Amino acid sequence: MSSSATVAPKQSRGVKHPVDEVLPVPKLAVYGFQHVLAFYAGAVIVPILLASAIGLSTEQLIHLINADLFTCGIASIIQAAGFWKVGVRLPLLQGVTFTAVSPMIAIGLAAGGGTEGLVHIYGAVIVAGLFTLLLAPYFSRLIRFFPPVVTGSVITIIGIALLPVAALDVVGGGSNPQPTNGQNLAYAIGTLVLIVLMQRFFRGFLATVAVLVGLVVGTLVAWALGDATFSAVAGSPWVGVTTPFYFGWPKFALAAIVSMIVVMVITAVETTGDVFATGEIVDKRITRDDIARALRADGLATTIGGVLNSFPYTCFAENVGLVRLTRIKSRWVVVAAGVFMIVLGVLPKVAAVVASIPPPVLGGAALAMFATVAVVGIQTLSRVDFHDHRNVVIVATSIGLALLVTVQPDVAKAVPTWAQIILGSGITIGSLTAILLNLVFHHLGGGRGPALAGRPGQGQVRLDDVNSMSREDFVDTFGPLFQGPRWVVERAYDRRPFADTQAFRSAVQESLLTSSPEEQTELMSFYPSLGSDAVREGEAGSYSHRDQATAGLTRLTDEDHESFVELTNAYQQRFGTPLIVCVRDAGDRHQILESGWARMHNSPVHEHTAALIEIAKIANHRFDDLVAEANPIHTARTRQFKRPE
């Protein structure tokens, strides 16, 4: 090779992830401001509600709003940009958590309200922030103590317990409630209706700013009718920076600190979920270290919030949705949003405009926001196994106690002063109850788990019994889930221990679907023909009789019987296996016949897969029968809502 030959430069194999991409400044500005708009209503509503509840003046509220926005900007930059081991470095915007509203109001009122209440709140916020900062590296090991039965209960309680706060604003606010004032109700309902209409007729970004638009339009209408004033705007300076401990040095009360630590623990669970959701959206793998960095940012931001006259911080779910919506994955967009918030946080006139929102307008928007929180909790509870009666007790007791305190807040006066902050907040007492009962039922002692088979008092088999069964007993108990050979259940046995009934179902389904085609075909051959004499006379087993009886296939007329014989014989001749249908899901016999003849046009491969799915459905229903017999009271309660009209 000639010495003059040039060597191609070595190309870097590293490719910058879209999360780390720095967009041009104009795009950063546009997308960053879009995040601020989506976030703004949720950010300012917390200080407004708190100020109204504990009796702060308009001037103090303006300072709270400024401090909140200023600290939100700092917190968002910490989380998105990151430094050392702090900040997850994802496009996550930070805002004050709704979880803290009710406990903070309770802390403030217990301390006498006003600025005295604020300094007690800030003392608890600072300690809870430091606690979160120190707990962050270990939280991933503790997350097993916060399953959906706990987090779902807590989030539902948060939404429900905050609704009275919104309702108080609907009727005019804490300083001048007028429940019979029709004008207040009109402003609130009008704001709520506008938010609903925007969600109905708009998509994308406009739907995400529905609450903000509702607040703006509602305030303008009230101003036009003489029910809102912006006089505070003229008296506010153009520029003003929040200073540390503006309202006084923080004061520390044990009960207040415990209450706020509970808030931060629940918030940590929410943050963990938001981090995983965002990681999925931006296609970035999330590790245990990422969770620790995100929680350190929460803890540091919360501590800073306590110093700079703000509140506990967490990731804002609205902005997680906006990342999915816009598909802009760069974390530097959130940094730009943080800069915008810092700028807004030093403009008291902007805060004064926000502080001028009439309470009924704010209440209408708050109803929508807080009820949405409750719905998120209900969605979380949908993942809970309520066949396990322990979970029923946990959810019912925690929500019941939370509502007791929410509906009758004076019950807190029946306990010593130090305990009133805990008992005085429905969110705090409900959250603690859910956490403690989960420990008692699922982690301490020899909890026996949900009943899966048998009958009360007659050989009832619980989850812990299943996990300790011999192979022979396991197969004898659950073998009837399938016709013929028991190898599906035998392989499911090898997947023990089962954490819950859903894990058991998954093990059975995976054992079926991962078997060889030859084994699957053999299993299919044991399923009886639809409407056959063997099923009607019980020769195919009680489970087959029960399956087909639900659609009347055990009571066919001669004409219908001949129709099924013709169909099943034709199917057997074409595909070599019986026609397998989960009758309980298929409707009446006429629909079954129609569907069966339609399946005759499928390919053999298609039908093989379809038959497997039907077998899995049949097994699922048979398992439900086992659980129903073992839990008759719960099943009766559930089925009363499923009866046809």
N, C-alpha and C positions, 0 to 999 in steps of 0.2 A: 504494500500500500504506500502511496506517495506520502511523504512527510507533510505535504501541503494540504492533504485532505482534511476537511473540517469535520469535527465531531458534533453530532446533533445534541443540542442541549437536553439534559435529563429532565423529563417532565414529571411534575409532582403527581403522585397517585391520589393525593388527598383532594376531595371535592367538598367545597363549603356547603354545609347543610342549609336549606332554605331558612331555617330558624335564625341562622347567624348572618344572613344576607343583609347588608346595609343598603337600603333603597336610596334613590336620589332624594334630596331634601324636599322638593315639592310633593313627592309621593308620601314621604314620611309625614309631612304636615297634614295632608288631606286624610290619610288613613288614621293618623293619630287623633285628629280632631273628631273623626267619626267614632272612635272608641270613647272619647270624652262625652259625646252626645248620648251614646247608648248607656253610659255609666252615670250620667249626671243626676238624674232623678233619684236613683237608688242611693247615691252618695249623700245628697243633702237632706234626705228625708229623716235620717236618724237624728242628727242634731236638732231638727225642727220638732220632732216628736218628743225628744228628751226635754228640750227647753220648755215646751208647753206643759209637760207633766210635772216638772219640779219647780215651775214658777220663775223662769228667768226673764229678764227684760229683753226688749227688742235689740238694744245695743249689745247685750251679752250674747244673744242668738247670732247676730251678725259676726261677732268675733268667733263663735263656735263654728259657723259655716266656713269662714276663712281658714281657720286652723285645720278643719277637716279636709278641705280641698288641698291645702298646702302639704299636709302630711300624707294624703293619698298619693300625691305626686312623688314624694320621696319614697314611699313604700313601694310604688309600682316600679320605679327606677331600680331600687334594690333588688326586687324580685326578678325583673327582666334582664337587667344588665349584669347584676351579681358581682361579688368580690369575694375572694378567699373561699370559704365554704358556706357562704351565705347567698341565697338567691338561686332559683332553679334554672334561670336562663332560658325561659320559655315565654311566649307572648301572653303572660298572665297579668291582668290588671288587679290592683289591690283596692279594696274598699272596706268601709266599716261593716262588720257583720250584723245582720238583723238578730242573730242569736243573742246579742248582748243587750238589746233594747230593754226588754222587760226586767232583767236583773239590774241593769243600771238605774232604771226608774225606781226599783225597790230600794236599792242602796241609797240613792239620792233622797228619797222621801224618808227613809229610816233615820237619816242624818239631819233631818229638818228642812230639806229642800234648799233651793237657791244655790248660792256659791258654796255654802257649807256642804251641801250634798255633792256638788261637783268635786271638791277636793277629796272627799271620801271615795268617789268613783275613780278618780285618777290614781289614788294610792293603790286600789285593787287592780287597776289596769296595769300599772307599772310592775307589780309583783307577778301578775299572771303572764305578762310579756316575758319577764326574766325566766319564769318557770318553763314556758314554751321553748325558749332559747336553749335551756339546759336539757329539756326532755327530747328535743328533736332527734338526736342520734339513736335514741332507744325506742322511739314511738313505733317503728315498724314491728318491733317485737310485741308491743302492747295492742296492736290493732285487732288481734283476735278477740279481745274483750269488747269490741265494738262492732258486732255483726249487724246485719240489716234489722234485726228485731230491736236493737238499741237505737241505731241511727235513725231508722224509720220512725220509731216512737218519738224520738227527740225532735226531729224536723217537723213532724205532724203537730206536736205540742207547741213548737215555736210559732207556727202559722196560726193555730187556733188561739193561743194565749195573746198574740199581738192584735187580734181582731178587735178586742174591746178598746185598745188604744186608738185604732182607726175610727171606731164607732164614736168615741168621745169627740174627736175632731169633726165628725159628720154633724154632730149636734151643736157645734159652735166652739169647741175647745174647752180645756179645763178651767179657764178663767171665767167663761160665760156660757155654760151649757144651756141650750134651749131645745129640748127634745121635741117640743110641739111647734117649732118654727118651720113652716113649710118651705120658706126660701132657702134655709140651710140645706134641707133635704134635696131641694131641686138642684142646687149647685153640686152636691155630692153625687147624686144619681146621674146628672148630666155629664160630669167628668167621667164617671164609670162607664156610661153608655158610649161616650166618644172613644175611650180606650178599647172597649169591646169591638166597636165598629171598625176601628183601625186594624185590629187583629184579624177581623173577618175579611176585609176588602183589600188589605195591603199585604204584600209579602216582602221578604228581604229586610233591608235596612229600615224602611219606614215602619215595619212592624216592631222592630226592636226599640224604636223611640216613641212608641205609643203613649207610654206613661208621661214622658216629657212633654209631648204635644198636648195631652190632656191637662197637665198642670198649667201650661202656658195659655191655652184657650180658655180654660175655666177662670183663670185669674183675670184675663182681659175682659171677659164677660162681666165678672163681678166688678171690675173697675169701671166699666162703661155704665153699670147700673148704680154706681155709687157705693158699692159694698166692699171695695178694696182701696187702699191708699198707698201711695209710694212716697209719703212724706219723709220716711226715714232715709230715702236715697239722697235727698238734698243735704241732709245733715251729716252724711258719711263722707270721710275723706276719699280721695282717689286712690291713694296708696297707703297700705298699712301692713306691717309684718307681725305675725304672732310671736310672742316672746315666751320663753320657758316659764311655766308655773304662773301664768298671767292671773289666774283666779286665786292664787295663794298656794302655799306649800301643801303637798299631798298629805293626807292623813290615812292611817292604816288601821283597819278593823278586820279581825280574823274572819268573821262570818262573810263580810264583803269579799275578802280575798278568796275564800273557798268557793263562793258563788262565781266569781270571775274565772277561776281556774277551771271549773266545770265547763264554763262557756268556751274557754280556749281548747279544752280537750275535744269537745264536740266539733269545734271549728277545725281542729287538726284533722279530724276524720273527713270533713267536707273538703279541706284543702287537698288531702290525699286523693280523693275522688276526682277533683278538678285537674290535678296534675296528670293523673292517668288518662283522663278524657282528652286533655290537650295534647299529651304525647301521642295518643292515637290519631288525633286530627292532623298533627304536623308530621306524623310518621317518624317519631323519634322514640327509641326504646327508653323506658323509665326504669331506673334502678333504685335500690334502697338508699343510695347516697343522694339521688335526686330528691327523694321525699324529705330526707334530713335537711337538705339545703333550702327547700321550700318552706319547711316549718321554722327553720332558723330565721328566715326572712319575715315570716309572720310574727315570730316572737320579738325580733328586733324592731319591726315596724310598730308593734303594739306598745313596746316600751317607749319608743320615740313619741308615739301618740299620747301616752300619759304625761310625758314631759311637755309636749307642745300643745296641750289642751285639746287632744282628740281622743280617739277610742280604739277598741280592738280591731285588728285588720285580718282580712282573709281574701282569698281569690274571689273575684266576682264572676258568677256563673253566666251572667248576661253577656259578658265579653268573651267567655269561652265559646258561646254560641255564635258570636260575631266572627270569630276566627274561622269557624266552620263555614259560615255564610259567605265571607269575602274571599276565603282561600288565601289570604295574605298571612304567611306564616312567620314573617320576620319579627323577632322579639324587639327590634329597634323601633318598630311602630309603637309599641307600648311605652318604650322609653320616651318617644316623642309625645305621647299622650300624657306621660308623667310631667313633662316640661310644661305643657299647656295647663295642667292642673295647678302646678306651682305658681304660674302666672296668675291664674284665676284666684288663687289663695291669697294674693297680696292686693286684691282689688276689692275693698270693702263696699264700694257702690254696687258691684255685682251681687255680693252677698246680701246687701240690703234689698235688692229686687226680689231675691229668693225669699227672704224673710217676710216679704209682704204678701205671700200667697195666703189667701183666706183659709182658715181651718177647715171649712166644709169641702173646699176643693181638694185640699191635701188629704182629707179623710176619704174622699171618693177614690183617689189614686191609691191610697194605702190599703183600702179594702181589696183592690185587685192584686196588689203586690203580696200582701200577707196571706191571702187565700191561696195564691199560687205556691207559696212556700208550703202550706199544708198539703197541697196536691202532690208536691214533690215527695213529701213524707209518705203519703199514701202509695205512691209509685214504688218507693223503697220497701214498704211493708208488703207489697205484692210478691216480693221474692222470699218472704218468710214462710216456713212450713207450719201452717196452722193446724195440721193434723196432730202436731206435737202440742198438747194442751199446756205445756209449760210456757210456750210462746204466747198463747192466748192470755195467760195470767199476767205475764210481763207487760204486754201492751195494754190490757184492760186496766191494770192497777196504776201504771204510770200515767196514762191519759186521764183516768178517773181522779187521781190526786191533783194533777195539774189543773183540771177543770174546777175542782172544788175550790182551790185557791183563787183561780181566775174569776169565778162567779161570786164567791164570798170572800173577798180579800181580808175582811176583818177577822177571820179565823186566826190570822197570824198573831193577833193581840193576845191570844190565849197561851202563848209560849213566852219564855224569857226573851228579853231584848236582843241578846246575842244570836238567838235562833230565828228572829223575825225576818231577817234578810233572806234566809234559806226558805222558810215557810211562806214568806210574803210574795214569792215569785213562783208562778205556776211552771215556768220553764225550768227553774232551778230544782224545785222539788220533784217535778216529773222526770227530769233528766237523771237526777241522783237515784230515783226509784228504779228507772229502767236499767241503769248501770249495775246497781246493787242486786236486783232480782236476777239479772242475767248471770252474775257471779254465783249467786246462791243456787240457781237451777241448773246451770250448765258447766260450772267450773269447780264448785266446792262439793265435797262429799261424793256419794255414789249415786248420782242421778241416774235413773233407769231409762230415760229417753221415752220417745213416743211409742205408743202401742202400734204394732204393725200387723198382728195376726191374733187369732183366738178371740175369746169373748171375756168381758169383765167377770172375774171370779171363776173362769173356766179355761185355764191354761193360756192366759193372755201373754203374748210374746212382745217384748219391747225392744227398742233399738239396741240397747246394751246387751240384751239376751241374744239378739241376732249376731252381734259382733263377737260373742263368746261361744256360739254354737259349734258343735262338731259338723263336719261336712255332711254326714248322714242326716242329722236332724235338720240342717239347713235345706237340703234337697227335698226331704219329706214335707217340709213346711211350705216351700215356695215352688216345688216342682209343678203343681197344677196350673201355674201361670201359662204353661205351654202344653200343647198336646204331645203325646208320645215321648220321645227321648228327653232325658233330663240334662243334657250336656250344657245347655245355655245357663241353667241355674248353677251347675257345678263350676263353670268358669266365672260366674259372677261372685261365687264364694271366694275365689282367689283374689278378688279386688277389695276385700275387707281391710281395715274397718271402714264403716260408712259413717260419715259425719251427720247425715240426716236422711230422711226418706228420699229426697231428690237424688242424693248420691247413690242410693240403692237402685232407683229407677235407671239412672245413667249407667250403672254397672251392668244391669240386665240388658239394656239396649245395645251397649257396646259389645257385649258378649255375643249377642245375636248377629249384629251387623258386620262384625269382623271375622265371622266363621267362614269356612270354605264354601264355595257354591254347591259342592256335593252334599255337605252337611245340611245346608239350607234346604235343598231340594228334598232330602230325606225327611226333614222336619215338616215341610209342607204336606207331604203325603199322608201324615197322620191326622190332618184336619178333616172333619166330616163334611159331607156335602150339605149345602144349604137346604133346609126343609126336609131332610132325609128322615126315614123311619127310625134310624138309629139314634138320632138326636131327640125325636119326639118321645121315644120310649125310654130314654135315659141311658141307652147302651154306650153312648159316646162320652158319658160323664156328666156330672151335675153342672160343671162350668159351661160346657157347650150348650146344655139345655137352657141355662140362664141367659147366655149370650143371645141365642136365637129367639128365645121367648119374648125378648123386648120388642121385636118387630112382628110378633105373631106367627113366626115361622114354624112353631110347634102346633099351631091350630089352623093349618091350611085347609081350604076346601079341596075337593078332588081336582077341580079345574086348575087352581093355583099350584097344587102339588105337581101336576103334570107339566106346568110351565117351568117350574124350577128343575124338574128332572131333565127336561129338554135342554135348558141352559147349561146345567152342570155337566151333562154328558158331552155336549158340544165343546165346552171349555176343556174338559179332561182330554178329549180326543185331540184338540189343537195344541195344548201346552203340556200335556202329560202330568199335570198336578191338579188337585181340586181347586175350584174357584173359592178363594179366601176373601171374605169381606168382614170388616168390623161392623156388625149389624147395628150396634148401639149408636154409631155415628152416621149410618147410611140412610136413615129415614124409614118410610114404610116399604112394604114388600113390592109395590109397583115401582118405586124408585130403585130398589135393589135390582129388579129384573132389567129395567132400562139401563142402569149403569153396567150390569154384567154383560149385556149384549154389546154395549159400546166398547167394553174392554176386549172383545174378541178381535177388534181391528188393530190392537197393539202388537208390537214385536215381542218375541219370547223374552228378550233381555229386559224390555220395559215391564213386562208382566211379572218377571221374577222379582224385580225391585219393588213393584207395587204390592206383591204378595207379602214381602218382608215387612213393608210398612204396615200393612193390615195386621200382620201377626203381632207387631210391636204395639199397635193400638189395642188389640184384644188383651194382650198381657197387661197393659196399663190399666184397663178397666177391671180386670180380675184383681189386680193389686189394690185398686180402689175399694173393691168389695171386701178384701181382707182387712184393710184399714177401717172401713166403715163398721164392720162387725166388731172390731176391737175398740172403737171409739163411738159408741152409739149415740151419746148425748151430743157430742160435737157434730156428728153427721146429721142428726135430726135438726139441729139449729141451722146448719148450712143448707140442707135440702129444702127447707120450707121456703127459701127464696127462689128455688128452681122449679117449683111446681107450675105446670101450665095453667093458664087462665081457664 
